[in-house]
Amino acid sequence: MPISSRESRILIIGGSIAGLTLGNLLHRNGFDVHIFERTPGHMEGRGAGITMLPGLIEGLQAAGADVTEAELGVHLPVRIALGNQGDILAERTFPQTMTTWKRLYDALRGVFPADRYHDDKTVQRVEQNEARVTAFFTDGTELHGDLLVAADGLRSAVRTQLMPEVKPVYPGYIAWRCLADESALSSATHATLFNRYAVWFAPGQQGIGYAVPGPDHALVPGKRQYNMVWYQPVPEAGLARLLTDDDGHYHPNGIPPTALSRTVLAEMMARATDLLPPQIAEVTRVARTRFFQPILDLQSPRLVHGRIVVIGDAAFTARPHVAAGVPKATGDALALAKAIHGNRGDYPACLQAFEHTRLRVGRTMVGRGQYLGAYMEAQLKSEAERLAAETARDPERVMLETAAPFDYGEGLADYHARN
Ligand SMILES: Cc1cc2nc3c(=O)[nH]c(=O)nc-3n(C[C@H](O)[C@H](O)[C@H](O)COP(=O)(O)OP(=O)(O)OC[C@H]3O[C@@H](n4cnc5c(N)ncnc54)[C@H](O)[C@@H]3O)c2cc1C
């Protein structure tokens, strides 16, 4: 039975971009909303640059973050394709703003009521019946709600409980990520890289690089950072070595940057010097932060399970080539807030249209990531497949398609109106 928003308690698991965007939207609409985040304290950056794709700024503003695109990031007017000798293969006007995960998190967290954000709180499992849903936490506490939203990321405990068959799929390559202070770059490298979004090429390798705000969100020249992503083929059997630290501890769900083995890091930088454009190899050497993530595809067949909804990376995770994780998380939150608000809490019924639309967006996004990652995926396949991928690789096309606006089924009307 529909109930008023004030009486309706919504539990959000995961206090990152998806959870905070949704939490803010629902709080502003008068719902009794609580966010539960397992990380203690204020979360730190992930060393990840974020492309401000269409819809993202509108989502942040709707969630109450008082920000403009210009304040959020570094504006880059041009893209270049860089060959492995450091030569510019192509150049095109392609205006985009680049920011960081931390900048967005701070903007969203800053406007969410502190007494409704519960950090150091990990959900272990959930239960539901026709009347309510209950979250059970690892500290032994439990809480009831009318709706529970799983925004708990790629390794979502809630999704794993509801859909244990849904598992991330590894397509055979990783992404090294390096973050360097602007002031650490040589003047020649700075001149080539800093004011342009670079998509770069080397045999069997590919990557991107672009400027982002500094550690304190600084946008002033000299205080910004350079963010680099390097796609490198690694057989699945080779991952364990990369995920093992110098003390022999294995980190199956991701190794912290500070725990990376010194040998693995030295090998990475030596390979970069041998293979990559010299400007990019320099970034690997002078970087302040270096880490890697295995590339993964994740697709959920359903988003709605009675009074439980799965959104953001917990529902779909696409390869970074699309740069759409954050815009998609924001879009999920906007669509869910609209569905809930428009129907005043008639939960299972009001979520059908939401699920239909967002499943389509998620599938399209994962498919787009697979298309853009096809060259890298071919690298561990037969010689004929590698040759075919090499022949099909067109630097100018890759430069224009990577992290570019794409219609995932939400429409790009706003974007085209603005540009
Ligand atoms: C290294 C890296 C680089 C990335 N680069 C980009 C990029 O360039 N562009 C882009 O758009 N996106 C990028 N992404 C993806 C982007 O960070 C996510 O899409 C975005 O943060 C939205 O995700 P989310 O909020 O759904 O999940 P997440 O950001 O993964 O957040 C999930 C949250 O849930 C919490 N949590 C997990 N389990 C529990 C539990 N049991 N109980 C309570 N809390 C829990 C986690 O601590 C986390 O804070 C990157 C991600 C990573 C990891």
The ligand as a Gaussian input file, in Angstrom:
#p B3LYP/6-31G(d) Opt

LIG

0 1
 C       40.348000       2.113000     -10.071000
 C       39.039000       2.610000     -10.588000
 C       39.023000       3.548000     -11.618000
 C       37.813000       4.038000     -12.118000
 N       37.798000       4.990000     -13.118000
 C       36.615000       5.503000     -13.565000
 C       36.561000       6.523000     -14.582000
 O       37.574000       6.979000     -15.108000
 N       35.334000       6.993000     -14.964000
 C       34.191000       6.519000     -14.402000
 O       33.099000       7.006000     -14.748000
 N       34.218000       5.551000     -13.456000
 C       35.390000       5.031000     -13.045000
 N       35.418000       4.044000     -12.100000
 C       34.154000       3.513000     -11.636000
 C       33.564000       4.442000     -10.630000
 O       34.422000       4.635000      -9.530000
 C       32.212000       3.870000     -10.184000
 O       31.442000       3.588000     -11.323000
 C       31.515000       4.907000      -9.343000
 O       32.211000       5.130000      -8.135000
 C       30.071000       4.558000      -9.011000
 O       30.070000       3.374000      -8.394000
 P       29.124000       2.943000      -7.199000
 O       28.803000       4.057000      -6.277000
 O       28.030000       2.163000      -7.808000
 O       30.094000       1.892000      -6.507000
 P       31.475000       2.123000      -5.790000
 O       32.066000       3.437000      -6.129000
 O       32.285000       0.913000      -6.025000
 O       31.038000       2.189000      -4.283000
 C       30.529000       1.106000      -3.572000
 C       30.614000       1.456000      -2.101000
 O       30.008000       0.438000      -1.338000
 C       30.805000       0.175000      -0.196000
 N       30.498000      -1.189000       0.219000
 C       30.844000      -2.341000      -0.399000
 N       30.369000      -3.404000       0.256000
 C       29.697000      -2.914000       1.325000
 C       28.967000      -3.528000       2.381000
 N       28.836000      -4.865000       2.457000
 N       28.392000      -2.744000       3.331000
 C       28.522000      -1.388000       3.252000
 N       29.205000      -0.760000       2.258000
 C       29.780000      -1.510000       1.316000
 C       32.213000       0.379000      -0.693000
 O       33.135000       0.634000       0.342000
 C       32.051000       1.573000      -1.619000
 O       32.248000       2.813000      -0.977000
 C       36.606000       3.535000     -11.587000
 C       36.620000       2.578000     -10.559000
 C       37.833000       2.121000     -10.060000
 C       37.823000       1.092000      -8.956000

